[in-house]
Every structure is written in C-alpha cells, then in structure tokens.
C-alpha cells in the first residue's frame, strides 16, 4: 500500500488561527491548542467589553453633567437626577452625551436651558 501524506488543509486552518493570535505573547501565539483557546477567550472578551464600554461612557457623561451642575452658583439643581427629570417633564429629549458636550463646550448654555425648563 502506498503512503498517503496529510494534505495542506489542516496546516492552512492552523495558520489562519495563528494569524489571529500573532500579537499574543508566549505559547498563546505558538502552540496550536493554546492558540484556539485564546482565540475563543479573546472573542468572548471583545463581545462582553463592548457593552462595558458603553456603560462606562454613560457613567462618564453623568459625572460631567453633575460636575457642571455643581459649579452653578444659583444652585437651581442640586442633583443630576432633578435636571434630567425636569428635562423629560418639559419634553426636552436630549441624551446624556449631548447634554454633557453642551456642558463642557458651553456651560452657560446648559444652565440657560435648565432655567427655561424651570419657568
């Protein structure tokens, strides 16, 4: 019986996985079994951390809005939640990102809008 050599398909599959993990350190970029495990772990982390990043940005915007409100000398709003509650009650539907950017770039503009909501 003639000898059958293994084909190139398995090697091709392994090199494709290696390209994904080429920037990893140590055995995580060299050993095939470890590479496949690290690829799965990396993809799971990427999927999970996209949601965490959104959550972190929302917290950042809330902190910025709260800081801008705290700088106000007249202190119409003592808390972020009061401001947002009155904005929704006044049907001024701006998301937190836009409100935070307005506060950073034009802090007085945000306070003027807040004053108009009160009256």
N, CA, C and O atoms as a printed pandas DataFrame, in Angstrom:
     atom_number atom_name residue_name chain_id  residue_number  x_coord  y_coord  z_coord
0              1         N          UNK        A               1    0.846   -1.175    0.000
1              2        CA          UNK        A               1    0.000    0.000    0.000
2              3         C          UNK        A               1    0.893    1.240    0.000
3              4         O          UNK        A               1    1.922    1.294    0.673
4              5         N          UNK        A               2    0.470    2.213   -0.763
5              6        CA          UNK        A               2    1.269    3.429   -0.866
6              7         C          UNK        A               2    1.034    4.346    0.323
7              8         O          UNK        A               2   -0.017    4.324    0.965
8              9         N          UNK        A               3    2.041    5.142    0.586
9             10        CA          UNK        A               3    1.964    6.058    1.721
10            11         C          UNK        A               3    1.172    7.306    1.320
11            12         O          UNK        A               3    1.380    7.877    0.249
12            13         N          UNK        A               4    0.262    7.712    2.204
13            14        CA          UNK        A               4   -0.544    8.908    1.934
14            15         C          UNK        A               4   -0.087   10.005    2.888
15            16         O          UNK        A               4   -0.145    9.854    4.108
16            17         N          UNK        A               5    0.361   11.088    2.319
17            18        CA          UNK        A               5    0.766   12.226    3.140
18            19         C          UNK        A               5   -0.465   13.064    3.465
19            20         O          UNK        A               5   -1.425   13.129    2.696
20            21         N          UNK        A               6   -0.402   13.703    4.628
21            22        CA          UNK        A               6   -1.521   14.562    5.013
22            23         C          UNK        A               6   -1.571   15.778    4.100
23            24         O          UNK        A               6   -0.544   16.267    3.629
24            25         N          UNK        A               7   -2.757   16.242    3.867
25            26        CA          UNK        A               7   -2.929   17.375    2.969
26            27         C          UNK        A               7   -2.579   18.699    3.628
27            28         O          UNK        A               7   -2.110   18.748    4.765
28            29         N          UNK        A               8   -2.813   19.738    2.905
29            30        CA          UNK        A               8   -2.449   21.071    3.359
30            31         C          UNK        A               8   -3.591   21.754    4.114
31            32         O          UNK        A               8   -3.408   22.851    4.642
32            33         N          UNK        A               9   -4.749   21.130    4.171
33            34        CA          UNK        A               9   -5.929   21.804    4.724
34            35         C          UNK        A               9   -5.773   22.067    6.220
35            36         O          UNK        A               9   -6.101   23.151    6.700
36            37         N          UNK        A              10   -5.266   21.066    6.961
37            38        CA          UNK        A              10   -5.092   21.257    8.405
38            39         C          UNK        A              10   -4.067   22.358    8.676
39            40         O          UNK        A              10   -4.256   23.182    9.571
40            41         N          UNK        A              11   -2.984   22.369    7.900
41            42        CA          UNK        A              11   -1.966   23.396    8.090
42            43         C          UNK        A              11   -2.526   24.773    7.747
43            44         O          UNK        A              11   -2.220   25.760    8.416
44            45         N          UNK        A              12   -3.335   24.833    6.715
45            46        CA          UNK        A              12   -3.942   26.101    6.317
46            47         C          UNK        A              12   -4.856   26.627    7.427
47            48         O          UNK        A              12   -4.855   27.821    7.727
48            49         N          UNK        A              13   -5.635   25.728    8.032
49            50        CA          UNK        A              13   -6.527   26.126    9.118
50            51         C          UNK        A              13   -5.730   26.648   10.315
51            52         O          UNK        A              13   -6.098   27.652   10.924
52            53         N          UNK        A              14   -4.644   25.960   10.642
53            54        CA          UNK        A              14   -3.824   26.379   11.783
54            55         C          UNK        A              14   -3.158   27.722   11.535
55            56         O          UNK        A              14   -3.068   28.547   12.444
56            57         N          UNK        A              15   -2.691   27.948   10.313
57            58        CA          UNK        A              15   -2.042   29.235   10.031
58            59         C          UNK        A              15   -3.045   30.372   10.069
59            60         O          UNK        A              15   -2.693   31.483   10.464
60            61         N          UNK        A              16   -4.286   30.126    9.669
61            62        CA          UNK        A              16   -5.302   31.173    9.770
62            63         C          UNK        A              16   -5.565   31.540   11.234
63            64         O          UNK        A              16   -5.721   32.715   11.569
64            65         N          UNK        A              17   -5.612   30.525   12.101
65            66        CA          UNK        A              17   -5.809   30.796   13.525
66            67         C          UNK        A              17   -4.589   31.515   14.085
67            68         O          UNK        A              17   -4.721   32.404   14.926
68            69         N          UNK        A              18   -3.393   31.127   13.616
69            70        CA          UNK        A              18   -2.165   31.778   14.084
70            71         C          UNK        A              18   -2.114   33.246   13.709
71            72         O          UNK        A              18   -1.587   34.059   14.469
72            73         N          UNK        A              19   -2.649   33.598   12.556
73            74        CA          UNK        A              19   -2.655   34.995   12.149
74            75         C          UNK        A              19   -3.492   35.830   13.111
75            76         O          UNK        A              19   -3.157   36.983   13.381
76            77         N          UNK        A              20   -4.574   35.260   13.628
77            78        CA          UNK        A              20   -5.431   35.967   14.580
78            79         C          UNK        A              20   -4.690   36.246   15.878
79            80         O          UNK        A              20   -4.847   37.310   16.479
80            81         N          UNK        A              21   -3.873   35.272   16.311
81            82        CA          UNK        A              21   -3.220   35.381   17.619
82            83         C          UNK        A              21   -1.739   35.745   17.488
83            84         O          UNK        A              21   -0.961   35.503   18.412
84            85         N          UNK        A              22   -1.346   36.317   16.366
85            86        CA          UNK        A              22    0.079   36.578   16.162
86            87         C          UNK        A              22    0.634   37.626   17.123
87            88         O          UNK        A              22    1.838   37.651   17.383
88            89         N          UNK        A              23   -0.226   38.487   17.651
89            90        CA          UNK        A              23    0.269   39.529   18.555
90            91         C          UNK        A              23    0.282   39.078   20.014
91            92         O          UNK        A              23    0.736   39.826   20.881
92            93         N          UNK        A              24   -0.204   37.878   20.301
93            94        CA          UNK        A              24   -0.216   37.390   21.672
94            95         C          UNK        A              24    1.199   36.987   22.074
95            96         O          UNK        A              24    2.061   36.773   21.221
96            97         N          UNK        A              25    1.431   36.886   23.400
97            98        CA          UNK        A              25    2.777   36.599   23.889
98            99         C          UNK        A              25    2.924   35.126   24.259
99           100         O          UNK        A              25    1.981   34.486   24.722
100          101         N          UNK        A              26    4.129   34.608   24.044
101          102        CA          UNK        A              26    4.479   33.272   24.508
102          103         C          UNK        A              26    3.753   32.163   23.764
103          104         O          UNK        A              26    3.564   32.234   22.549
104          105         N          UNK        A              27    3.350   31.139   24.505
105          106        CA          UNK        A              27    2.711   29.969   23.918
106          107         C          UNK        A              27    1.357   30.305   23.314
107          108         O          UNK        A              27    0.848   29.554   22.482
108          109         N          UNK        A              28    0.765   31.426   23.724
109          110        CA          UNK        A              28   -0.544   31.813   23.204
110          111         C          UNK        A              28   -0.493   32.160   21.723
111          112         O          UNK        A              28   -1.531   32.243   21.066
112          113         N          UNK        A              29    0.698   32.360   21.200
113          114        CA          UNK        A              29    0.818   32.629   19.765
114          115         C          UNK        A              29    1.569   31.530   19.026
115          116         O          UNK        A              29    1.771   31.632   17.816
116          117         N          UNK        A              30    1.990   30.470   19.736
117          118        CA          UNK        A              30    2.817   29.448   19.096
118          119         C          UNK        A              30    2.210   28.053   19.090
119          120         O          UNK        A              30    2.324   27.330   18.100
120          121         N          UNK        A              31    1.565   27.670   20.187
121          122        CA          UNK        A              31    1.051   26.305   20.285
122          123         C          UNK        A              31   -0.405   26.254   19.821
123          124         O          UNK        A              31   -1.235   27.068   20.228
124          125         N          UNK        A              32   -0.689   25.282   18.966
125          126        CA          UNK        A              32   -1.992   25.248   18.296
126          127         C          UNK        A              32   -3.153   25.113   19.275
127          128         O          UNK        A              32   -4.155   25.814   19.132
128          129         N          UNK        A              33   -3.044   24.252   20.238
129          130        CA          UNK        A              33   -4.149   24.046   21.175
130          131         C          UNK        A              33   -4.382   25.299   22.021
131          132         O          UNK        A              33   -5.523   25.698   22.256
132          133         N          UNK        A              34   -3.302   25.906   22.469
133          134        CA          UNK        A              34   -3.417   27.124   23.280
134          135         C          UNK        A              34   -3.941   28.279   22.437
135          136         O          UNK        A              34   -4.697   29.121   22.921
136          137         N          UNK        A              35   -3.530   28.312   21.169
137          138        CA          UNK        A              35   -3.987   29.376   20.273
138          139         C          UNK        A              35   -5.498   29.336   20.137
139          140         O          UNK        A              35   -6.155   30.374   20.208
140          141         N          UNK        A              36   -6.058   28.141   19.940
141          142        CA          UNK        A              36   -7.507   28.046   19.744
142          143         C          UNK        A              36   -8.256   28.463   21.007
143          144         O          UNK        A              36   -9.308   29.096   20.923
144          145         N          UNK        A              37   -7.717   28.110   22.178
145          146        CA          UNK        A              37   -8.353   28.519   23.430
146          147         C          UNK        A              37   -8.302   30.037   23.603
147          148         O          UNK        A              37   -9.284   30.653   24.016
148          149         N          UNK        A              38   -7.161   30.630   23.286
149          150        CA          UNK        A              38   -7.016   32.075   23.441
150          151         C          UNK        A              38   -7.875   32.842   22.448
151          152         O          UNK        A              38   -8.352   33.937   22.747
152          153         N          UNK        A              39   -8.074   32.268   21.268
153          154        CA          UNK        A              39   -8.932   32.919   20.279
154          155         C          UNK        A              39  -10.362   32.977   20.795
155          156         O          UNK        A              39  -11.019   34.013   20.690
156          157         N          UNK        A              40  -10.847   31.873   21.353
157          158        CA          UNK        A              40  -12.202   31.845   21.916
158          159         C          UNK        A              40  -12.325   32.851   23.047
159          160         O          UNK        A              40  -13.306   33.591   23.124
160          161         N          UNK        A              41  -11.329   32.878   23.925
161          162        CA          UNK        A              41  -11.359   33.800   25.060
162          163         C          UNK        A              41  -11.344   35.255   24.602
163          164         O          UNK        A              41  -12.045   36.095   25.165
164          165         N          UNK        A              42  -10.541   35.552   23.577
165          166        CA          UNK        A              42  -10.454   36.926   23.078
166          167         C          UNK        A              42  -11.776   37.373   22.472
167          168         O          UNK        A              42  -12.199   38.512   22.674
168          169         N          UNK        A              43  -12.429   36.488   21.733
169          170        CA          UNK        A              43  -13.690   36.860   21.106
170          171         C          UNK        A              43  -14.788   37.051   22.147
171          172         O          UNK        A              43  -15.623   37.944   22.006
172          173         N          UNK        A              44  -14.795   36.225   23.188
173          174        CA          UNK        A              44  -15.774   36.380   24.266
174          175         C          UNK        A              44  -15.549   37.709   24.975
175          176         O          UNK        A              44  -16.504   38.431   25.263
176          177         N          UNK        A              45  -14.290   38.034   25.256
177          178        CA          UNK        A              45  -13.983   39.286   25.950
178          179         C          UNK        A              45  -14.369   40.492   25.107
179          180         O          UNK        A              45  -14.881   41.481   25.631
180          181         N          UNK        A              46  -14.125   40.415   23.805
181          182        CA          UNK        A              46  -14.457   41.539   22.934
182          183         C          UNK        A              46  -15.955   41.788   22.921
183          184         O          UNK        A              46  -16.395   42.937   22.948
184          185         N          UNK        A              47  -16.737   40.724   22.879
185          186        CA          UNK        A              47  -18.185   40.858   22.855
186          187         C          UNK        A              47  -18.687   41.442   24.166
187          188         O          UNK        A              47  -19.550   42.320   24.159
188          189         N          UNK        A              48  -18.161   40.968   25.291
189          190        CA          UNK        A              48  -18.595   41.434   26.604
190          191         C          UNK        A              48  -18.178   42.877   26.839
191          192         O          UNK        A              48  -18.949   43.661   27.393
192          193         N          UNK        A              49  -16.968   43.237   26.426
193          194        CA          UNK        A              49  -16.437   44.545   26.757
194          195         C          UNK        A              49  -17.012   45.666   25.911
195          196         O          UNK        A              49  -16.879   46.835   26.271
196          197         N          UNK        A              50  -17.654   45.335   24.787
197          198        CA          UNK        A              50  -18.348   46.386   24.047
198          199         C          UNK        A              50  -19.470   46.965   24.893
199          200         O          UNK        A              50  -19.662   48.181   24.919
200          201         N          UNK        A              51  -20.216   46.106   25.588
201          202        CA          UNK        A              51  -21.282   46.592   26.466
202          203         C          UNK        A              51  -20.706   47.347   27.651
203          204         O          UNK        A              51  -21.270   48.357   28.073
204          205         N          UNK        A              52  -19.589   46.873   28.195
205          206        CA          UNK        A              52  -18.979   47.553   29.339
206          207         C          UNK        A              52  -18.490   48.951   28.957
207          208         O          UNK        A              52  -18.566   49.881   29.759
208          209         N          UNK        A              53  -17.990   49.091   27.728
209          210        CA          UNK        A              53  -17.516   50.391   27.283
210          211         C          UNK        A              53  -18.672   51.386   27.202
211          212         O          UNK        A              53  -18.530   52.544   27.593
212          213         N          UNK        A              54  -19.808   50.932   26.696
213          214        CA          UNK        A              54  -20.984   51.801   26.626
214          215         C          UNK        A              54  -21.426   52.213   28.020
215          216         O          UNK        A              54  -21.784   53.368   28.253
216          217         N          UNK        A              55  -21.398   51.270   28.932
217          218        CA          UNK        A              55  -21.777   51.540   30.317
218          219         C          UNK        A              55  -20.826   52.563   30.941
219          220         O          UNK        A              55  -21.259   53.460   31.664
220          221         N          UNK        A              56  -19.536   52.423   30.659
221          222        CA          UNK        A              56  -18.548   53.340   31.209
222          223         C          UNK        A              56  -18.717   54.753   30.677
223          224         O          UNK        A              56  -18.572   55.720   31.425
224          225         N          UNK        A              57  -19.028   54.883   29.373
225          226        CA          UNK        A              57  -19.236   56.211   28.811
226          227         C          UNK        A              57  -20.469   56.875   29.406
227          228         O          UNK        A              57  -20.460   58.077   29.668
228          229         N          UNK        A              58  -21.519   56.112   29.620
229          230        CA          UNK        A              58  -22.721   56.682   30.217
230          231         C          UNK        A              58  -22.412   57.231   31.615
231          232         O          UNK        A              58  -22.875   58.314   31.972
232          233         N          UNK        A              59  -21.635   56.489   32.397
233          234        CA          UNK        A              59  -21.231   56.962   33.714
234          235         C          UNK        A              59  -20.397   58.228   33.632
235          236         O          UNK        A              59  -20.548   59.132   34.454
236          237         N          UNK        A              60  -19.512   58.294   32.637
237          238        CA          UNK        A              60  -18.677   59.475   32.455
238          239         C          UNK        A              60  -19.516   60.705   32.148
239          240         O          UNK        A              60  -19.279   61.779   32.701
240          241         N          UNK        A              61  -20.506   60.549   31.258
241          242        CA          UNK        A              61  -21.369   61.673   30.917
242          243         C          UNK        A              61  -22.156   62.145   32.132
243          244         O          UNK        A              61  -22.328   63.347   32.333
244          245         N          UNK        A              62  -22.634   61.207   32.942
245          246        CA          UNK        A              62  -23.397   61.570   34.138
246          247         C          UNK        A              62  -22.514   62.344   35.111
247          248         O          UNK        A              62  -22.959   63.333   35.695
248          249         N          UNK        A              63  -21.261   61.904   35.292
249          250        CA          UNK        A              63  -20.336   62.617   36.178
250          251         C          UNK        A              63  -20.077   64.029   35.672
251          252         O          UNK        A              63  -20.022   64.971   36.463
252          253         N          UNK        A              64  -19.919   64.182   34.365
253          254        CA          UNK        A              64  -19.650   65.501   33.804
254          255         C          UNK        A              64  -20.843   66.446   34.008
255          256         O          UNK        A              64  -20.670   67.609   34.375
256          257         N          UNK        A              65  -22.045   65.934   33.767
257          258        CA          UNK        A              65  -23.242   66.760   33.956
258          259         C          UNK        A              65  -23.366   67.165   35.418
259          260         O          UNK        A              65  -23.683   68.314   35.727
260          261         N          UNK        A              66  -23.119   66.234   36.300
261          262        CA          UNK        A              66  -23.215   66.514   37.732
262          263         C          UNK        A              66  -22.185   67.571   38.148
263          264         O          UNK        A              66  -22.477   68.429   38.982
264          265         N          UNK        A              67  -20.986   67.509   37.568
265          266        CA          UNK        A              67  -19.952   68.494   37.897
266          267         C          UNK        A              67  -20.343   69.878   37.403
267          268         O          UNK        A              67  -20.102   70.874   38.086
268          269         N          UNK        A              68  -20.940   69.946   36.229
269          270        CA          UNK        A              68  -21.361   71.234   35.683
270          271         C          UNK        A              68  -22.469   71.835   36.539
271          272         O          UNK        A              68  -22.477   73.038   36.797
272          273         N          UNK        A              69  -23.393   71.005   36.973
273          274        CA          UNK        A              69  -24.466   71.475   37.843
274          275         C          UNK        A              69  -23.892   71.946   39.176
275          276         O          UNK        A              69  -24.373   72.931   39.736
276          277         N          UNK        A              70  -22.884   71.267   39.688
277          278        CA          UNK        A              70  -22.278   71.645   40.961
278          279         C          UNK        A              70  -21.564   72.978   40.904
279          280         O          UNK        A              70  -21.471   73.674   41.915
280          281         N          UNK        A              71  -21.050   73.350   39.718
281          282        CA          UNK        A              71  -20.358   74.635   39.567
282          283         C          UNK        A              71  -21.337   75.812   39.590
283          284         O          UNK        A              71  -20.937   76.946   39.855
284          285         N          UNK        A              72  -22.597   75.550   39.319
285          286        CA          UNK        A              72  -23.590   76.611   39.218
286          287         C          UNK        A              72  -23.712   77.360   40.543
287          288         O          UNK        A              72  -23.844   76.744   41.601
288          289         N          UNK        A              73  -23.666   78.680   40.478
289          290        CA          UNK        A              73  -23.720   79.483   41.704
290          291         C          UNK        A              73  -25.143   79.596   42.259
291          292         O          UNK        A              73  -25.339   79.666   43.473
292          293         N          UNK        A              74  -26.124   79.613   41.366
293          294        CA          UNK        A              74  -27.502   79.792   41.822
294          295         C          UNK        A              74  -28.087   78.524   42.424
295          296         O          UNK        A              74  -29.005   78.592   43.240
296          297         N          UNK        A              75  -27.568   77.379   42.032
297          298        CA          UNK        A              75  -27.971   76.075   42.578
298          299         C          UNK        A              75  -29.471   75.804   42.404
299          300         O          UNK        A              75  -30.159   75.421   43.350
300          301         N          UNK        A              76  -29.971   76.015   41.156
301          302        CA          UNK        A              76  -31.361   75.617   40.914
302          303         C          UNK        A              76  -31.492   74.107   41.028
303          304         O          UNK        A              76  -32.451   73.586   41.597
304          305         N          UNK        A              77  -30.502   73.417   40.471
305          306        CA          UNK        A              77  -30.499   71.962   40.514
306          307         C          UNK        A              77  -29.367   71.528   41.419
307          308         O          UNK        A              77  -28.209   71.873   41.183
308          309         N          UNK        A              78  -29.688   70.790   42.433
309          310        CA          UNK        A              78  -28.617   70.304   43.288
310          311         C          UNK        A              78  -28.159   68.924   42.872
311          312         O          UNK        A              78  -27.125   68.439   43.331
312          313         N          UNK        A              79  -28.936   68.285   41.991
313          314        CA          UNK        A              79  -28.572   66.937   41.559
314          315         C          UNK        A              79  -28.830   66.766   40.075
315          316         O          UNK        A              79  -29.651   67.455   39.470
316          317         N          UNK        A              80  -28.103   65.830   39.521
317          318        CA          UNK        A              80  -28.250   65.458   38.112
318          319         C          UNK        A              80  -29.637   64.904   37.848
319          320         O          UNK        A              80  -30.240   65.202   36.817
320          321         N          UNK        A              81  -30.150   64.096   38.775
321          322        CA          UNK        A              81  -31.436   63.445   38.537
322          323         C          UNK        A              81  -32.573   64.456   38.440
323          324         O          UNK        A              81  -33.507   64.259   37.663
324          325         N          UNK        A              82  -32.505   65.543   39.223
325          326        CA          UNK        A              82  -33.529   66.583   39.137
326          327         C          UNK        A              82  -33.520   67.259   37.772
327          328         O          UNK        A              82  -34.572   67.528   37.194
328          329         N          UNK        A              83  -32.323   67.528   37.267
329          330        CA          UNK        A              83  -32.209   68.158   35.954
330          331         C          UNK        A              83  -32.817   67.279   34.876
331          332         O          UNK        A              83  -33.623   67.751   34.073
332          333         N          UNK        A              84  -32.441   66.004   34.848
333          334        CA          UNK        A              84  -32.955   65.103   33.817
334          335         C          UNK        A              84  -34.461   64.889   33.955
335          336         O          UNK        A              84  -35.171   64.778   32.955
336          337         N          UNK        A              85  -34.940   64.832   35.182
337          338        CA          UNK        A              85  -36.375   64.659   35.408
338          339         C          UNK        A              85  -37.146   65.847   34.837
339          340         O          UNK        A              85  -38.163   65.666   34.166
340          341         N          UNK        A              86  -36.668   67.050   35.100
341          342        CA          UNK        A              86  -37.344   68.237   34.585
342          343         C          UNK        A              86  -37.213   68.364   33.078
343          344         O          UNK        A              86  -38.114   68.882   32.419
344          345         N          UNK        A              87  -36.092   67.895   32.521
345          346        CA          UNK        A              87  -35.947   67.925   31.063
346          347         C          UNK        A              87  -36.958   67.010   30.404
347          348         O          UNK        A              87  -37.561   67.375   29.394
348          349         N          UNK        A              88  -37.153   65.813   30.970
349          350        CA          UNK        A              88  -38.137   64.901   30.390
350          351         C          UNK        A              88  -39.557   65.404   30.610
351          352         O          UNK        A              88  -40.429   65.226   29.760
352          353         N          UNK        A              89  -39.781   66.036   31.763
353          354        CA          UNK        A              89  -41.098   66.582   32.054
354          355         C          UNK        A              89  -41.418   67.728   31.104
355          356         O          UNK        A              89  -42.560   67.883   30.671
356          357         N          UNK        A              90  -40.416   68.525   30.783
357          358        CA          UNK        A              90  -40.581   69.617   29.832
358          359         C          UNK        A              90  -40.484   69.172   28.387
359          360         O          UNK        A              90  -40.472   70.014   27.490
360          361         N          UNK        A              91  -40.416   67.884   28.135
361          362        CA          UNK        A              91  -40.341   67.266   26.809
362          363         C          UNK        A              91  -39.136   67.748   26.005
363          364         O          UNK        A              91  -39.210   67.882   24.784
364          365         N          UNK        A              92  -38.052   68.001   26.682
365          366        CA          UNK        A              92  -36.785   68.309   26.024
366          367         C          UNK        A              92  -35.959   67.033   26.045
367          368         O          UNK        A              92  -35.266   66.747   27.021
368          369         N          UNK        A              93  -36.037   66.281   24.979
369          370        CA          UNK        A              93  -35.436   64.947   24.955
370          371         C          UNK        A              93  -34.037   65.020   24.347
371          372         O          UNK        A              93  -33.863   64.865   23.138
372          373         N          UNK        A              94  -33.064   65.254   25.188
373          374        CA          UNK        A              94  -31.654   65.219   24.788
374          375         C          UNK        A              94  -30.984   64.080   25.543
375          376         O          UNK        A              94  -31.224   63.880   26.734
376          377         N          UNK        A              95  -30.145   63.340   24.838
377          378        CA          UNK        A              95  -29.467   62.255   25.549
378          379         C          UNK        A              95  -28.299   62.790   26.358
379          380         O          UNK        A              95  -27.889   63.939   26.194
380          381         N          UNK        A              96  -27.776   61.957   27.221
381          382        CA          UNK        A              96  -26.757   62.384   28.178
382          383         C          UNK        A              96  -25.466   62.819   27.501
383          384         O          UNK        A              96  -24.770   63.705   27.997
384          385         N          UNK        A              97  -25.146   62.203   26.376
385          386        CA          UNK        A              97  -23.919   62.559   25.662
386          387         C          UNK        A              97  -23.989   64.007   25.179
387          388         O          UNK        A              97  -23.036   64.769   25.342
388          389         N          UNK        A              98  -25.109   64.378   24.591
389          390        CA          UNK        A              98  -25.263   65.733   24.063
390          391         C          UNK        A              98  -25.275   66.750   25.202
391          392         O          UNK        A              98  -24.664   67.814   25.095
392          393         N          UNK        A              99  -25.969   66.422   26.289
393          394        CA          UNK        A              99  -26.034   67.338   27.435
394          395         C          UNK        A              99  -24.640   67.536   28.018
395          396         O          UNK        A              99  -24.275   68.656   28.375
396          397         N          UNK        A             100  -23.858   66.466   28.120
397          398        CA          UNK        A             100  -22.500   66.572   28.660
398          399         C          UNK        A             100  -21.610   67.415   27.743
399          400         O          UNK        A             100  -20.817   68.224   28.223
400          401         N          UNK        A             101  -21.739   67.229   26.431
401          402        CA          UNK        A             101  -20.938   68.020   25.497
402          403         C          UNK        A             101  -21.325   69.492   25.547
403          404         O          UNK        A             101  -20.462   70.367   25.476
404          405         N          UNK        A             102  -22.629   69.767   25.669
405          406        CA          UNK        A             102  -23.069   71.151   25.807
406          407         C          UNK        A             102  -22.484   71.760   27.074
407          408         O          UNK        A             102  -22.052   72.912   27.070
408          409         N          UNK        A             103  -22.470   70.989   28.156
409          410        CA          UNK        A             103  -21.945   71.494   29.410
410          411         C          UNK        A             103  -20.463   71.784   29.355
411          412         O          UNK        A             103  -19.994   72.750   29.956
412          413         N          UNK        A             104  -19.715   70.953   28.634
413          414        CA          UNK        A             104  -18.271   71.163   28.530
414          415         C          UNK        A             104  -17.961   72.362   27.625
415          416         O          UNK        A             104  -17.171   73.233   27.987
416          417         N          UNK        A             105  -18.595   72.396   26.440
417          418        CA          UNK        A             105  -18.281   73.444   25.482
418          419         C          UNK        A             105  -18.929   74.778   25.850
419          420         O          UNK        A             105  -18.284   75.825   25.806
420          421         N          UNK        A             106  -20.203   74.726   26.212
421          422        CA          UNK        A             106  -20.952   75.935   26.553
422          423         C          UNK        A             106  -21.722   75.685   27.843
423          424         O          UNK        A             106  -22.914   75.381   27.807
424          425         N          UNK        A             107  -21.057   75.808   28.966
425          426        CA          UNK        A             107  -21.688   75.544   30.255
426          427         C          UNK        A             107  -22.850   76.473   30.541
427          428         O          UNK        A             107  -23.849   76.069   31.135
428          429         N          UNK        A             108  -22.714   77.732   30.113
429          430        CA          UNK        A             108  -23.785   78.690   30.342
430          431         C          UNK        A             108  -25.037   78.325   29.558
431          432         O          UNK        A             108  -26.154   78.547   30.023
432          433         N          UNK        A             109  -24.850   77.770   28.381
433          434        CA          UNK        A             109  -25.980   77.379   27.540
434          435         C          UNK        A             109  -26.804   76.295   28.233
435          436         O          UNK        A             109  -28.034   76.341   28.212
436          437         N          UNK        A             110  -26.145   75.342   28.832
437          438        CA          UNK        A             110  -26.854   74.281   29.548
438          439         C          UNK        A             110  -27.635   74.859   30.727
439          440         O          UNK        A             110  -28.770   74.455   30.979
440          441         N          UNK        A             111  -27.035   75.792   31.441
441          442        CA          UNK        A             111  -27.726   76.405   32.577
442          443         C          UNK        A             111  -28.890   77.268   32.124
443          444         O          UNK        A             111  -29.904   77.348   32.817
444          445         N          UNK        A             112  -28.760   77.925   30.954
445          446        CA          UNK        A             112  -29.877   78.706   30.423
446          447         C          UNK        A             112  -31.043   77.795   30.059
447          448         O          UNK        A             112  -32.200   78.127   30.317
448          449         N          UNK        A             113  -30.740   76.655   29.466
449          450        CA          UNK        A             113  -31.793   75.692   29.124
450          451         C          UNK        A             113  -32.454   75.194   30.406
451          452         O          UNK        A             113  -33.676   75.059   30.465
452          453         N          UNK        A             114  -31.659   74.924   31.415
453          454        CA          UNK        A             114  -32.204   74.452   32.685
454          455         C          UNK        A             114  -33.113   75.504   33.302
455          456         O          UNK        A             114  -34.156   75.162   33.860
456          457         N          UNK        A             115  -32.738   76.782   33.213
457          458        CA          UNK        A             115  -33.576   77.853   33.746
458          459         C          UNK        A             115  -34.903   77.951   33.009
459          460         O          UNK        A             115  -35.946   78.178   33.623
460          461         N          UNK        A             116  -34.862   77.779   31.680
461          462        CA          UNK        A             116  -36.089   77.844   30.893
462          463         C          UNK        A             116  -37.032   76.703   31.240
463          464         O          UNK        A             116  -38.250   76.868   31.179
464          465         N          UNK        A             117  -36.496   75.572   31.595
465          466        CA          UNK        A             117  -37.336   74.422   31.953
466          467         C          UNK        A             117  -38.057   74.705   33.250
467          468         O          UNK        A             117  -39.224   74.346   33.407
468          469         N          UNK        A             118  -37.371   75.348   34.182
469          470        CA          UNK        A             118  -37.980   75.619   35.490
470          471         C          UNK        A             118  -39.165   76.573   35.339
471          472         O          UNK        A             118  -40.221   76.360   35.934
472          473         N          UNK        A             119  -38.981   77.627   34.536
473          474        CA          UNK        A             119  -40.043   78.642   34.423
474          475         C          UNK        A             119  -41.094   78.281   33.411
475          476         O          UNK        A             119  -42.044   79.039   33.211
